[in-house]
Amino acid sequence: MPETTVAAGLGERVDELLARRTEANAAFFEAEAERLARCCHRMAERFARGGRLVAIGGSPTARSDARHVAVEFVHPVIVGKRALPAIGLAGEGGDLERQVEIVAEPEDIAIAYGLDESGGEVARRALDRARERGCLTIAFSPGAEWEFEPPGDDPFVRQELIETLYHVLWELVHVFFDHRGLLSDRSAGAPLHDPGASSFLYPFLSESERDLDAVVDDVRRSALMKAAEVGELREQTLSENREALVAAAAELRGRFEAGGKLLAFGNGGSATDAMDLVADLREPPSAGWRARRAIDLTEDASILTAVANDIGVEEIFQRQVIAYGGELDAAVALSTSGNSENLIEALAEARRRGLATIAMVGYDGGRIAAERLADHVVLTRSQHIPRIQEAQASAYHVLRELIELASAATR
């Protein structure tokens, strides 16, 4: 089949995948916004009593979500948000149930990912143990006190909805800290006086004390606004970057079929997106898709900390590109700003070594876009980091699917 015909077909497929996501996003958050708001209230009470978030993920893809939600709570990227204690528990740390026994305390919040995946019973047992220990439990399939189950059977769409939901939980749990009378010690029936300073982010909230239902309704409306925002941003990302995604998929298809591999990297939440992309490549979510060779450059803590400590954080990915990269390979950099020095250094090294380079960036694309530091740039035009990451998840999931469709079309 001619390349132009293949590209046209893949472009149409991008539009179809966008429509699927738009419909699912609107339906999911319309159905769940009020429950999500009330869950935020329960989480805020736990945090105010000294509780922590314990995130559980057994599979490679679930691990990326557990790591992602933990870093968002511990290292908030929005001015005015407080850091809240969180820890991610994943399979590389040993038996998950045993990890929960060691870590979880009665006032904690346990959130589990991948209960419906192959091997999800491991995470389910860990979540059950957390509930036995008195934790508030949250999951995305049956098995928790708070269940938020995304619609449909597309694993990529489901993961994207879950990511938006836990970002919204993180953003909106803070609202209740600014209404201290709504946070109570349920064992004693007394209010918890916890200081807070994030109300300026939500101007529709009055500074005076309000009843719980009124605040929940405000939080519900804010959740719907955030869902609508990511819906619009996802449309911009996939529509404006349709040709870039199709071209990147063709490039990757050719390199994979020639024996090459992909190197993925990013910082913070973008590091967990690199984890997710590599997991999707190594363990295809759909029958008939081929497993693809991929390495997550954020994975090895000993390498990252050794290079950062002895040379500098700017070199943590560049050194690994030197070690693993070859002329048949490709590099994917994930960034919300497009300005991270360690990504720029790694992309430059990748080009010197003949790797294909792909970058997914937010804001205005930063230096990566302005200086054309990657062969294929996917730009998400936003300054809101959670929404950028959610739209980027759609972009690399679509890219993953396009690789297989391109391979099938050219056989």
C-alpha positions as CSV (number, residue, x, y, z in Angstrom):
1,M,0.0,0.0,0.0
2,P,1.5,3.5,-0.9
3,E,2.8,5.5,2.1
4,T,0.5,8.4,1.3
5,T,-2.5,6.1,1.5
6,V,-1.2,4.6,4.8
7,A,-0.7,8.0,6.3
8,A,-4.2,9.2,5.3
9,G,-5.7,6.1,6.9
10,L,-3.7,6.6,10.1
11,G,-4.8,10.3,10.2
12,E,-8.4,9.2,10.0
13,R,-7.8,6.7,12.8
14,V,-6.4,9.5,15.0
15,D,-9.8,11.3,14.6
16,E,-11.6,8.2,15.5
17,L,-9.5,7.7,18.7
18,L,-10.1,11.3,19.7
19,A,-13.9,10.9,19.3
20,R,-13.8,7.8,21.5
21,R,-11.9,9.7,24.2
22,T,-14.1,12.8,24.0
23,E,-17.3,10.7,24.6
24,A,-15.8,8.7,27.4
25,N,-14.4,11.7,29.2
26,A,-17.7,13.6,29.2
27,A,-19.7,10.6,30.3
28,F,-17.4,9.5,33.1
29,F,-17.0,12.8,34.8
30,E,-20.6,13.8,34.4
31,A,-21.5,10.5,36.2
32,E,-18.8,10.7,38.9
33,A,-18.2,14.4,39.7
34,E,-20.3,14.5,42.9
35,R,-18.9,11.3,44.3
36,L,-15.4,12.5,43.4
37,A,-16.1,15.7,45.4
38,R,-17.3,13.7,48.4
39,C,-14.3,11.4,48.2
40,C,-12.1,14.5,48.3
41,H,-13.8,15.5,51.5
42,R,-13.1,12.1,53.1
43,M,-9.5,12.2,51.9
44,A,-9.0,15.7,53.4
45,E,-10.3,14.5,56.8
46,R,-7.7,11.6,56.7
47,F,-4.9,14.0,55.8
48,A,-5.9,16.4,58.5
49,R,-5.7,13.6,61.1
50,G,-2.1,12.8,60.0
51,G,-3.0,10.2,57.3
52,R,-1.0,9.5,54.2
53,L,-1.8,8.3,50.7
54,V,-0.6,4.8,50.0
55,A,-0.7,4.0,46.2
56,I,-0.6,0.4,45.1
57,G,0.3,-1.0,41.6
58,G,1.2,-4.5,40.8
59,S,1.5,-4.6,37.0
60,P,4.0,-2.5,35.0
61,T,1.3,-0.1,33.9
62,A,-0.4,0.1,37.3
63,R,3.1,0.8,38.8
64,S,3.3,4.0,36.7
65,D,0.0,5.3,38.1
66,A,1.0,4.5,41.6
67,R,4.3,6.3,41.2
68,H,2.5,9.2,39.4
69,V,-0.1,9.9,42.0
70,A,2.5,9.7,44.8
71,V,4.8,12.3,43.2
72,E,1.9,14.6,42.6
73,F,0.9,14.7,46.3
74,V,4.5,14.8,47.7
75,H,5.8,17.4,45.2
76,P,2.9,19.7,44.2
77,V,3.6,21.7,41.1
78,I,0.9,24.4,41.6
79,V,1.7,27.4,43.7
80,G,-0.4,27.4,46.9
81,K,-0.7,23.6,47.1
82,R,0.7,22.0,50.2
83,A,2.8,18.8,50.0
84,L,0.8,15.9,51.3
85,P,2.5,12.6,52.4
86,A,2.2,9.8,49.9
87,I,4.1,6.6,49.0
88,G,3.9,4.4,46.0
89,L,4.1,0.6,46.5
90,A,4.9,-1.6,43.4
91,G,5.9,-5.1,42.6
92,E,9.7,-4.5,42.6
93,G,9.5,-3.9,46.3
94,G,8.4,-7.4,47.0
95,D,5.0,-8.9,48.0
96,L,2.5,-6.1,47.9
97,E,0.4,-7.4,50.7
98,R,3.5,-7.6,52.9
99,Q,4.5,-4.0,51.9
100,V,1.0,-2.8,53.0
101,E,1.4,-4.6,56.3
102,I,4.6,-2.7,56.9
103,V,3.6,0.7,55.7
104,A,-0.1,1.3,56.0
105,E,-1.6,2.9,59.2
106,P,-5.3,3.1,60.2
107,E,-5.7,6.8,59.1
108,D,-4.2,6.3,55.7
109,I,-5.8,6.3,52.3
110,A,-5.1,3.4,50.0
111,I,-5.6,3.8,46.2
112,A,-5.0,0.7,44.0
113,Y,-4.5,0.4,40.3
114,G,-4.8,-2.5,37.9
115,L,-7.2,-4.6,39.9
116,D,-8.9,-5.6,36.6
117,E,-5.6,-6.5,34.8
118,S,-4.0,-9.8,34.5
119,G,-2.4,-10.5,37.8
120,G,-4.6,-7.9,39.5
121,E,-5.4,-10.2,42.3
122,V,-2.1,-9.4,43.9
123,A,-3.0,-5.7,44.2
124,R,-6.5,-6.7,45.3
125,R,-5.2,-8.6,48.2
126,A,-3.0,-5.7,49.2
127,L,-6.0,-3.3,49.0
128,D,-8.0,-5.7,51.1
129,R,-5.3,-5.8,53.7
130,A,-5.2,-2.0,53.7
131,R,-8.9,-1.9,54.4
132,E,-8.5,-4.4,57.2
133,R,-5.9,-2.0,58.8
134,G,-8.5,0.8,58.7
135,C,-7.4,2.6,55.6
136,L,-9.9,4.4,53.4
137,T,-9.8,2.5,50.1
138,I,-10.2,3.8,46.5
139,A,-10.0,1.7,43.3
140,F,-11.1,1.8,39.6
141,S,-12.9,-1.5,39.6
142,P,-15.0,-3.3,42.3
143,G,-13.2,-4.0,45.5
144,A,-13.0,-0.7,47.4
145,E,-15.2,1.7,49.5
146,W,-14.8,4.3,46.7
147,E,-15.0,2.7,43.3
148,F,-14.7,4.8,40.1
149,E,-14.9,2.5,37.2
150,P,-14.3,4.1,33.7
151,P,-16.6,3.1,30.9
152,G,-15.6,0.9,27.9
153,D,-13.0,-1.8,27.4
154,D,-10.2,0.2,25.8
155,P,-7.3,0.0,28.3
156,F,-5.7,3.2,27.0
157,V,-8.9,5.3,27.4
158,R,-9.5,3.8,30.8
159,Q,-6.0,4.7,32.0
160,E,-6.4,8.2,30.7
161,L,-9.6,8.7,32.6
162,I,-8.1,7.3,35.7
163,E,-5.1,9.7,35.4
164,T,-7.4,12.7,35.1
165,L,-9.4,11.5,38.1
166,Y,-6.5,11.1,40.4
167,H,-5.1,14.4,39.3
168,V,-8.4,16.0,40.1
169,L,-8.5,14.3,43.5
170,W,-5.1,15.8,44.2
171,E,-6.1,19.3,43.1
172,L,-9.4,19.4,44.9
173,V,-8.7,17.7,48.2
174,H,-7.0,20.9,49.2
175,V,-10.3,22.9,48.9
176,F,-11.6,21.3,52.1
177,F,-8.6,22.4,54.1
178,D,-9.9,26.0,53.6
179,H,-13.2,25.0,55.2
180,R,-11.9,23.8,58.5
181,G,-15.3,23.3,60.0
182,L,-16.0,20.6,57.4
183,L,-13.1,18.5,58.5
184,S,-14.0,16.5,61.6
185,D,-12.4,13.8,63.8
186,R,-15.0,11.1,63.2
187,S,-13.9,9.2,66.2
188,A,-14.4,12.2,68.5
189,G,-17.0,14.2,66.5
190,A,-14.8,17.3,66.8
191,P,-13.7,19.7,64.1
192,L,-10.1,19.5,62.9
193,H,-8.5,22.9,62.7
194,D,-6.1,22.5,59.8
195,P,-4.6,25.6,58.2
196,G,-4.9,26.1,54.5
197,A,-4.1,28.6,51.7
198,S,-5.3,27.3,48.4
199,S,-8.7,29.1,48.2
200,F,-7.3,31.7,45.8
201,L,-7.2,29.0,43.2
202,Y,-10.9,28.6,43.5
203,P,-12.5,32.1,43.4
204,F,-16.0,30.7,43.4
205,L,-15.5,29.5,47.0
206,S,-16.5,32.0,49.7
207,E,-14.0,32.6,52.5
208,S,-16.8,32.3,55.1
209,E,-17.7,29.0,56.5
210,R,-20.3,27.1,54.4
211,D,-22.3,23.9,54.7
212,L,-20.8,20.7,53.4
213,D,-23.3,20.3,50.5
214,A,-22.5,23.8,49.2
215,V,-18.8,23.1,49.2
216,V,-19.2,19.7,47.6
217,D,-21.3,21.3,44.9
218,D,-18.5,23.8,44.2
219,V,-16.0,21.0,44.1
220,R,-18.2,19.0,41.8
221,R,-18.5,21.9,39.4
222,S,-14.7,22.4,39.5
223,A,-14.2,18.7,38.7
224,L,-16.4,19.1,35.6
225,M,-14.5,22.2,34.5
226,K,-11.2,20.4,34.8
227,A,-12.6,17.4,32.8
228,A,-13.9,19.8,30.1
229,E,-10.5,21.5,30.0
230,V,-8.6,18.3,29.4
231,G,-11.2,17.3,26.8
232,E,-10.4,20.5,24.8
233,L,-6.7,20.1,25.3
234,R,-6.8,16.5,24.2
235,E,-8.6,17.6,21.0
236,Q,-5.9,20.3,20.4
237,T,-3.1,17.9,21.0
238,L,-4.3,15.1,18.8
239,S,-5.8,17.3,16.0
240,E,-2.9,19.8,15.6
241,N,-0.3,17.1,16.0
242,R,-2.0,14.5,13.8
243,E,0.7,14.6,11.1
244,A,3.6,14.5,13.7
245,L,2.1,11.5,15.3
246,V,1.6,9.6,12.0
247,A,5.2,10.5,11.0
248,A,6.6,9.4,14.3
249,A,4.7,6.2,14.2
250,A,6.1,5.4,10.7
251,E,9.6,6.2,12.0
252,L,9.2,4.0,15.0
253,R,7.7,1.2,13.0
254,G,10.7,1.2,10.6
255,R,13.2,1.2,13.4
256,F,11.5,-1.5,15.4
257,E,11.2,-3.8,12.4
258,A,14.9,-3.2,11.7
259,G,15.8,-4.4,15.2
260,G,15.9,-1.1,17.0
261,K,14.5,-0.1,20.4
262,L,13.0,2.9,22.1
263,L,14.5,4.9,25.0
264,A,12.0,6.9,27.0
265,F,12.7,9.5,29.7
266,G,11.2,12.4,31.6
267,N,11.2,14.1,35.1
268,G,8.7,13.7,37.9
269,G,5.2,12.9,36.6
270,S,6.7,12.8,33.1
271,A,9.1,10.0,34.4
272,T,6.0,8.0,35.3
273,D,4.7,8.6,31.8
274,A,7.9,7.2,30.4
275,M,7.3,4.1,32.6
276,D,3.8,3.8,31.2
277,L,4.9,4.2,27.5
278,V,7.6,1.5,28.0
279,A,5.2,-0.8,29.7
280,D,2.7,-0.4,26.8
281,L,5.4,-1.3,24.3
282,R,6.8,-4.2,26.2
283,E,3.5,-5.7,27.2
284,P,0.9,-5.0,24.4
285,P,-2.6,-4.4,25.8
286,S,-4.3,-5.7,22.6
287,A,-4.2,-9.2,21.1
288,G,-2.2,-9.3,17.9
289,W,0.1,-6.4,18.7
290,R,3.8,-7.2,18.8
291,A,5.9,-6.6,21.9
292,R,8.4,-3.9,21.2
293,R,11.9,-3.4,22.6
294,A,12.0,-0.4,24.9
295,I,14.0,0.9,27.9
296,D,12.8,3.3,30.6
297,L,15.8,5.6,31.4
298,T,14.1,6.7,34.6
299,E,14.0,3.2,36.1
300,D,17.4,2.5,37.6
301,A,17.7,4.6,40.8
302,S,21.4,3.7,41.3
303,I,22.4,5.0,37.9
304,L,20.3,8.2,38.3
305,T,21.6,9.0,41.7
306,A,25.2,8.1,40.8
307,V,25.3,10.4,37.8
308,A,23.4,13.2,39.5
309,N,25.6,13.1,42.6
310,D,29.0,12.7,40.8
311,I,28.5,14.6,37.6
312,G,25.2,16.5,37.7
313,V,21.5,16.0,37.2
314,E,21.8,17.4,33.6
315,E,23.6,14.2,32.6
316,I,21.3,11.5,34.0
317,F,19.7,10.6,30.7
318,Q,22.6,11.6,28.4
319,R,24.9,9.0,30.0
320,Q,22.3,6.3,29.4
321,V,21.8,7.3,25.8
322,I,25.5,6.8,25.4
323,A,25.3,3.4,27.0
324,Y,22.2,2.0,25.3
325,G,21.6,4.0,22.2
326,G,22.4,2.9,18.6
327,E,21.7,4.2,15.2
328,L,18.7,1.9,14.7
329,D,17.1,3.2,17.9
330,A,14.7,6.0,18.8
331,A,14.4,8.4,21.8
332,V,11.2,9.8,23.3
333,A,11.4,12.7,25.7
334,L,8.4,13.7,27.8
335,S,8.3,17.2,29.3
336,T,5.7,19.7,30.4
337,S,8.0,22.7,29.8
338,G,10.3,21.7,27.0
339,N,13.1,23.3,28.9
340,S,14.6,20.6,31.1
341,E,18.3,20.5,30.7
342,N,18.6,16.8,31.1
343,L,16.2,16.1,28.3
344,I,17.9,18.6,26.0
345,E,21.3,17.0,26.7
346,A,19.8,13.5,26.0
347,L,18.1,14.6,22.8
348,A,21.3,16.2,21.6
349,E,23.3,13.0,22.3
350,A,20.6,10.9,20.7
351,R,20.9,12.9,17.5
352,R,24.7,12.7,17.5
353,R,24.3,8.9,17.6
354,G,21.8,8.7,14.8
355,L,18.7,7.9,16.9
356,A,15.3,9.2,15.8
357,T,14.1,11.7,18.3
358,I,10.5,12.4,19.4
359,A,9.4,15.0,22.1
360,M,6.1,15.5,23.7
361,V,6.1,19.0,25.3
362,G,3.7,21.5,26.9
363,Y,3.5,25.3,27.4
364,D,4.9,26.8,24.1
365,G,7.3,23.9,23.6
366,G,10.2,25.6,25.3
367,R,13.7,25.2,23.9
368,I,12.9,21.8,22.5
369,A,10.3,23.1,20.1
370,A,12.0,26.5,19.4
371,E,15.4,25.1,18.6
372,R,14.0,22.0,16.8
373,L,15.8,19.6,19.1
374,A,13.7,16.7,18.1
375,D,12.7,15.2,14.7
376,H,9.0,15.0,15.7
377,V,7.5,17.4,18.3
378,V,4.0,16.9,19.7
379,L,3.0,20.2,21.4
380,T,0.2,20.4,24.0
381,R,-0.6,24.1,24.3
382,S,-1.3,24.6,28.0
383,Q,0.4,25.9,31.2
384,H,-1.5,23.6,33.5
385,I,0.8,20.7,34.2
386,P,-1.8,18.0,35.2
387,R,-3.8,18.7,32.0
388,I,-0.6,18.6,29.9
389,Q,0.3,15.2,31.2
390,E,-3.2,13.9,30.7
391,A,-3.3,15.0,27.1
392,Q,0.3,13.7,26.6
393,A,-0.9,10.3,27.8
394,S,-3.5,10.3,25.0
395,A,-0.8,11.3,22.5
396,Y,1.6,8.4,23.4
397,H,-1.2,5.9,23.6
398,V,-2.4,6.9,20.2
399,L,1.2,6.7,19.0
400,R,1.4,3.2,20.4
401,E,-1.6,2.1,18.4
402,L,-0.5,3.8,15.2
403,I,2.8,1.9,15.3
404,E,0.8,-1.4,15.1
405,L,-1.6,-0.1,12.5
406,A,1.2,1.2,10.3
407,S,2.9,-2.2,10.6
408,A,-0.2,-4.1,9.6
409,A,-0.9,-1.7,6.6
410,T,2.5,-2.1,5.1
411,R,2.8,-5.9,5.4
